[in-house]
């Protein structure tokens, strides 16, 4: 059976959170990113139409302020590890099927990783990010950065609401126009791919791990496709049909190619854990949390 395999990037393909690593080029940037990520989580829980993963747009003022450019993004991306077994998985699946990446990642990072594992630009759906076009803006955020470092969790929402409301109107427009490919936009990408391939959603295998993937996983599962969570968190696992926790992606290639997925799970005795996500969800979450921490460390805690 011909399948259209759609993988998230950060988590399943590479453990690096590229935006987090990029912010670490800025003094105290990792801490600032973590605070903004918490704000993003708050908005995702409170606002009905808000799409989680918007952190990638919200950090823009800080990247612009410190003149971070496309070469910086590429340099950070070059240091990103590729998960064990990914190249073999892509090679195996591309022999009979079509392989796509759907990622919140900035395009510079997504294309760099794609090149390293044999996925061309045209098969990657990601966040367009022409940051060099914005470097002529001069904004001083030193005082704001000091305040952010001292923020308590209960003050995060109020502070950032005011910060983004009062920010320079041109910068605000850039933030608003940055379309981060997460949430419903990942689902949109699935349908664009289906139109391009002239296939229906039952041919889709979607693989994700976090809050930005759950809508894609849910849509594919409900429409008869195959949805898989890899080293996922509590936001993604309940919306997938199957789950795999491990340190090597190669078994996932064999699972995707298997004709009887439930039988494959029953017989599996290799490294890692396969589950059919229909019961014991809390147990699955604990297993995945362990592997997520092993594989992603700090990045795995970021939503």
C-alpha positions as CSV (number, residue, x, y, z in Angstrom):
1,X,0.0,0.0,0.0
2,X,1.3,3.4,-1.0
3,X,1.6,5.8,1.9
4,X,2.2,9.5,2.4
5,X,4.5,9.7,5.5
6,X,4.5,13.1,7.2
7,X,7.0,13.7,10.0
8,X,7.4,16.5,12.5
9,X,11.0,17.6,12.7
10,X,12.0,18.7,16.2
11,X,11.6,15.6,18.3
12,X,11.1,12.8,15.9
13,X,13.9,13.7,13.5
14,X,16.3,15.9,15.6
15,X,16.3,16.4,19.3
16,X,17.3,20.1,19.0
17,X,14.8,22.9,19.7
18,X,16.3,25.2,17.1
19,X,14.6,28.4,18.3
20,X,15.7,27.8,21.8
21,X,19.3,27.2,20.7
22,X,19.1,30.3,18.6
23,X,18.0,32.4,21.5
24,X,21.0,31.1,23.5
25,X,23.2,33.2,21.2
26,X,21.7,36.2,23.2
27,X,22.9,36.9,26.8
28,X,20.4,35.0,29.0
29,X,18.5,34.0,25.9
30,X,17.7,30.5,27.1
31,X,15.9,31.9,30.2
32,X,14.1,34.5,28.2
33,X,12.9,31.8,25.7
34,X,11.6,29.7,28.5
35,X,9.5,32.6,29.9
36,X,8.1,33.3,26.5
37,X,7.4,29.6,25.9
38,X,5.4,29.6,29.2
39,X,3.4,32.6,27.9
40,X,2.7,30.8,24.7
41,X,1.4,27.8,26.7
42,X,-0.9,30.2,28.8
43,X,-2.4,31.7,25.6
44,X,-2.8,28.2,24.1
45,X,-4.9,27.2,27.1
46,X,-6.9,30.4,27.4
47,X,-7.5,31.6,23.9
48,X,-9.9,29.5,21.7
49,X,-8.3,30.2,18.3
50,X,-4.7,30.5,19.5
51,X,-2.2,28.1,18.0
52,X,0.5,26.6,20.2
53,X,4.0,27.0,18.9
54,X,3.7,30.8,18.3
55,X,6.8,31.2,20.5
56,X,8.7,31.3,17.2
57,X,7.0,34.5,16.3
58,X,7.0,36.0,19.8
59,X,10.8,35.8,20.1
60,X,11.3,37.8,16.9
61,X,11.8,41.2,18.7
62,X,14.7,39.8,20.7
63,X,16.3,38.2,17.6
64,X,16.0,41.5,15.7
65,X,17.3,43.5,18.7
66,X,20.4,41.4,18.8
67,X,20.8,41.3,15.0
68,X,20.6,37.6,14.8
69,X,20.6,36.7,11.0
70,X,20.0,33.8,8.7
71,X,23.7,32.7,8.8
72,X,23.3,32.4,12.6
73,X,20.3,30.2,12.2
74,X,22.2,28.0,9.7
75,X,25.2,27.8,11.9
76,X,23.1,26.7,14.9
77,X,21.3,24.2,12.7
78,X,24.5,22.6,11.5
79,X,25.3,21.6,15.1
80,X,21.9,19.8,15.5
81,X,22.1,16.1,16.0
82,X,20.0,13.7,13.8
83,X,18.3,11.0,15.8
84,X,19.7,7.5,15.4
85,X,18.0,5.5,12.7
86,X,16.4,8.5,11.0
87,X,18.5,8.4,7.8
88,X,17.8,4.6,7.4
89,X,14.1,5.2,8.1
90,X,13.8,7.8,5.4
91,X,15.8,5.7,2.9
92,X,13.5,2.6,3.6
93,X,10.2,4.5,3.4
94,X,11.1,6.5,0.3
95,X,11.6,3.3,-1.7
96,X,7.8,2.7,-1.8
97,X,6.2,5.8,-0.3
98,X,6.4,9.6,-0.2
99,X,8.1,11.3,2.7
100,X,7.3,14.8,3.9
101,X,8.4,17.0,6.8
102,X,5.8,19.3,8.4
103,X,7.5,21.5,11.0
104,X,7.1,24.6,13.1
105,X,10.9,25.1,12.5
106,X,12.2,28.2,10.7
107,X,12.8,27.4,7.1
108,X,16.6,27.7,7.4
109,X,16.7,25.0,10.0
110,X,14.1,22.7,8.3
111,X,15.9,22.8,4.9
112,X,19.3,22.2,6.5
113,X,18.0,19.1,8.3
114,X,16.1,18.0,5.3
115,X,19.3,18.1,3.2
116,X,21.1,16.0,5.7
117,X,18.5,13.2,5.6
118,X,17.6,13.2,2.0
119,X,14.4,15.2,2.0
120,X,14.3,18.1,-0.6
121,X,12.9,21.6,0.1
122,X,9.8,21.0,-2.0
123,X,8.8,18.2,0.4
124,X,9.2,20.3,3.5
125,X,6.4,22.5,5.0
126,X,7.8,24.9,7.6
127,X,7.8,28.5,9.0
128,X,8.9,31.1,6.4
129,X,11.4,33.4,8.2
130,X,13.2,36.1,6.1
131,X,14.9,37.6,9.2
132,X,17.5,39.4,7.2
133,X,14.8,41.6,5.9
134,X,14.1,42.9,9.4
135,X,17.7,43.7,10.6
136,X,17.4,47.4,9.7
137,X,15.1,47.9,12.7
138,X,16.9,49.2,15.8
139,X,15.1,48.3,19.0
140,X,16.6,48.3,22.5
141,X,15.1,45.7,24.8
142,X,17.8,45.6,27.5
143,X,15.4,46.8,30.3
144,X,12.6,44.5,29.1
145,X,15.1,41.6,29.2
146,X,16.1,42.4,32.8
147,X,12.5,42.4,33.8
148,X,11.8,39.1,32.1
149,X,14.7,37.4,33.9
150,X,13.1,38.4,37.3
151,X,9.5,37.5,36.3
152,X,7.6,35.1,38.6
153,X,5.2,32.7,36.9
154,X,2.1,34.4,38.1
155,X,3.2,37.7,36.4
156,X,4.1,36.2,33.0
157,X,0.8,36.7,31.3
158,X,0.3,40.3,32.4
159,X,3.9,41.3,31.6
160,X,3.9,39.9,28.1
161,X,0.4,41.1,27.3
162,X,1.7,44.7,28.0
163,X,5.0,44.1,26.2
164,X,3.5,42.9,22.9
165,X,0.8,45.6,23.1
166,X,3.3,48.4,23.4
167,X,6.0,47.2,21.1
168,X,6.9,49.2,18.0
169,X,4.0,48.9,15.4
170,X,6.3,47.7,12.6
171,X,7.7,44.9,14.8
172,X,4.2,44.0,15.9
173,X,3.2,43.7,12.2
174,X,6.1,41.4,11.5
175,X,5.1,39.2,14.4
176,X,1.5,39.1,13.3
177,X,2.5,38.2,9.7
178,X,4.8,35.4,10.8
179,X,2.8,32.2,10.1
180,X,4.2,29.5,12.4
181,X,3.4,26.1,10.9
182,X,1.9,24.5,14.0
183,X,-1.5,23.3,15.2
184,X,-4.2,23.8,12.5
185,X,-1.5,24.8,10.0
186,X,0.1,21.4,10.2
187,X,-3.3,19.9,9.3
188,X,-3.6,22.4,6.4
189,X,-0.2,21.2,5.2
190,X,-1.5,17.6,5.2
191,X,-4.4,18.6,2.9
192,X,-2.1,20.6,0.6
193,X,0.1,17.5,0.3
194,X,-3.0,15.3,-0.4
195,X,-4.1,17.7,-3.2
196,X,-0.6,17.6,-4.6
197,X,-0.4,13.8,-4.5
198,X,-4.0,13.3,-5.6
199,X,-4.6,11.0,-2.6
200,X,-7.0,10.8,0.4
201,X,-6.2,11.1,4.1
202,X,-6.5,7.3,4.6
203,X,-3.1,7.0,2.9
204,X,-1.4,9.4,5.4
205,X,0.9,8.3,8.2
206,X,1.5,11.3,10.6
207,X,4.3,11.3,13.2
208,X,4.5,13.9,15.9
209,X,5.4,14.4,19.6
210,X,4.0,17.6,21.1
211,X,1.3,20.2,21.5
212,X,1.9,21.6,18.0
213,X,1.1,18.2,16.5
214,X,-2.0,17.1,18.3
215,X,-4.5,18.6,15.8
216,X,-2.7,16.9,12.9
217,X,-2.6,13.6,14.8
218,X,-6.3,13.9,15.7
219,X,-7.4,14.8,12.2
220,X,-5.5,11.9,10.6
221,X,-6.7,9.4,13.2
222,X,-10.4,10.5,12.9
223,X,-10.3,10.3,9.1
224,X,-8.8,6.8,8.9
225,X,-5.1,7.5,8.5
226,X,-2.4,6.3,10.8
227,X,-1.3,8.7,13.6
228,X,1.9,7.9,15.6
229,X,3.4,9.7,18.5
230,X,7.2,9.3,19.1
231,X,8.6,10.1,22.5
232,X,5.5,12.3,23.0
233,X,4.2,14.4,25.8
234,X,0.8,14.5,27.5
235,X,-0.5,17.0,24.9
236,X,0.1,14.7,21.9
237,X,-0.2,11.1,23.2
238,X,-4.0,11.0,23.7
239,X,-4.7,12.1,20.1
240,X,-2.5,9.4,18.4
241,X,-3.6,5.9,17.5
242,X,-0.2,4.4,18.1
243,X,2.9,5.3,20.2
244,X,6.6,4.4,20.0
245,X,9.1,5.3,22.7
246,X,12.7,4.6,22.0
247,X,16.2,6.0,21.1
248,X,16.4,4.7,17.6
249,X,13.8,5.5,14.8
250,X,14.5,2.5,12.6
251,X,11.9,0.2,14.2
252,X,9.3,2.8,13.3
253,X,10.1,2.2,9.6
254,X,9.2,-1.5,10.0
255,X,6.1,-0.6,12.0
256,X,4.9,1.8,9.3
257,X,5.4,-0.8,6.6
258,X,3.7,-3.6,8.6
259,X,0.3,-4.7,7.4
260,X,-1.1,-5.6,10.8
261,X,0.0,-2.9,13.3
262,X,-1.6,-4.4,16.3
263,X,0.0,-7.8,15.6
264,X,3.3,-6.1,15.1
265,X,3.0,-4.5,18.6
266,X,2.1,-7.9,20.2
267,X,5.2,-9.5,18.7
268,X,7.7,-6.7,19.2
269,X,10.6,-7.6,21.4
270,X,13.2,-5.2,20.2
271,X,14.5,-1.9,21.8
272,X,11.8,0.6,22.7
273,X,8.1,0.3,23.4
274,X,5.2,0.2,21.0
275,X,1.6,0.8,22.2
276,X,-1.9,1.0,20.8
277,X,-3.2,4.2,22.4
278,X,-6.6,3.0,23.6
279,X,-6.0,2.4,27.3
280,X,-3.3,2.9,30.0
281,X,-2.6,6.4,28.6
282,X,-1.0,7.6,31.9
283,X,1.4,4.6,31.8
284,X,2.3,5.4,28.2
285,X,2.9,9.1,29.1
286,X,5.3,8.1,31.8
287,X,7.3,5.8,29.5
288,X,7.5,8.5,26.8
289,X,8.5,11.1,29.4
290,X,11.5,9.0,30.3
291,X,12.6,8.6,26.7
292,X,11.8,12.2,25.9
293,X,14.2,13.3,28.7
294,X,16.9,10.9,27.5
295,X,16.6,12.1,23.9
296,X,15.8,15.8,24.2
297,X,16.8,17.0,27.7
298,X,15.8,20.7,28.2
299,X,14.2,21.0,24.8
300,X,11.7,18.2,25.7
301,X,10.3,20.4,28.5
302,X,9.4,23.2,26.1
303,X,5.7,22.3,25.2
